[in-house]
Amino acid sequence: MRAPFVTTPDEVVAEMLALAGTGRDDYVIDLGSGDGRIVIAAAQRFGARGLGVDLDEKLVALSRENARRAGVAERTEFRVQDALRTDLSRASVVTIYLLPQLINELQPRVLDDMQPGARVVTHAFYMQSWKPDAVRKVRLAQRHASQGDESTIYLWIVPAKARGEWQARLPAIGDLKLRIHQNFQEIEVEGQADARGFLVEKAELRGTAINWSGTLELAGRRLEQRFSGSVRPDRIEGELTIAGQDPVRLMATRVP
Ligand SMILES: C[S@@+](CC[C@H](N)C(=O)[O-])C[C@H]1O[C@@H](n2cnc3c(N)ncnc32)[C@H](O)[C@@H]1O
C-alpha cells in the first residue's frame, strides 16, 4: 500500500521529535520519509542518528542530497524500502505520517519489534486500538494542504510485557503472588500475599517503569504500600515501601 507524498511542516517536525524526547542516544526511523526532513532534523537539531525509508526512489535520492547539504550525511541513511518490511528493532524513536490503514498494519510490529520504552510519534493519523500516551496540537505558521491551520501529533511509549503471574518472597510479608492484566500500557495488578490482603488500587506502566500504590494487611493493621521499579523479560524489581518502614527490595520472577 502507498500513501501520497505530503510533507510535515518544519514546526510540527520539531514538536514530534521533542514530544518523543529525542536526543543524542536515539536512533530515529521515519517510515515513509518523503524528502527526509524528519530524519535530517533529528540529526541536525537533536543530535540523533537515523534512517528514512520510502518507496519512491527519487525521494530517497533527494533525501540523501538534502542530508548532505544539511551536513548530516554521516549520521543519516535513506533506503528505498517498504515501511511494512522495515526492521524496527533498532529504533528508539519511530515517526510516521502515513495513512491510517498503513499505520494500523504497522502497530503489531511496533509492539513486537521495538524495545520497551521506545517511542512512536505520528502526525495527523493514529493507531486506532492503542490509546496514545500524549496528544498535542501544533498551530501552523502557514496553512497546510491536508491539515489546515493546525496539526495533531500523537505519542506512544512501547510498554514492557508485564502480563501474567509473578512471584516474590519478602521478609515482612512472606510469599507474594502478583497477577498482572495488561492492555497496551494500561495495567491492573492483583496481589496475593501469605494470608494478608494485598490490595493495589492504582498501577502504572510507562515503558519498563512500573509503579503502584495500595494497601496491605500487616499484624492486623491495614497499611499504605507503594512500589516503584521496572519490568524486565524475566523479572520485576524495585522498591516496596510500606508505611512507617524502610523501603525493601522486591524481586518477582515469572511463575513458570
Ligand atoms: C505523507 S508523506 C510523509 C513524508 C515525511 N515523512 C514527512 O512527514 O514529511 C508519506 C511518504 O511515504 C511514502 N510511502 C507511502 N507508502 C509507503 C510504504 N508502504 N513504505 C514506504 N514509504 C511509503 C510516500 O512515498 C511518501 O513520501
The ligand as an ORCA input file, in Angstrom:
! r2SCAN-3c Opt
* xyz 0 1
  C       2.715     11.857      3.792
  S       4.332     11.598      3.160
  C       5.332     11.921      4.610
  C       6.736     12.327      4.296
  C       7.594     12.642      5.531
  N       7.609     11.543      6.481
  C       7.053     13.873      6.232
  O       6.384     13.689      7.270
  O       7.285     14.982      5.754
  C       4.335      9.828      3.012
  C       5.546      9.260      2.309
  O       5.502      7.858      2.476
  C       5.887      7.213      1.272
  N       5.218      5.906      1.338
  C       3.921      5.610      1.130
  N       3.667      4.325      1.375
  C       4.847      3.779      1.765
  C       5.238      2.479      2.186
  N       4.375      1.455      2.237
  N       6.536      2.268      2.508
  C       7.443      3.287      2.439
  N       7.115      4.535      2.069
  C       5.846      4.779      1.746
  C       5.416      8.128      0.174
  O       6.218      7.945     -0.995
  C       5.607      9.497      0.802
  O       6.889     10.012      0.505
*
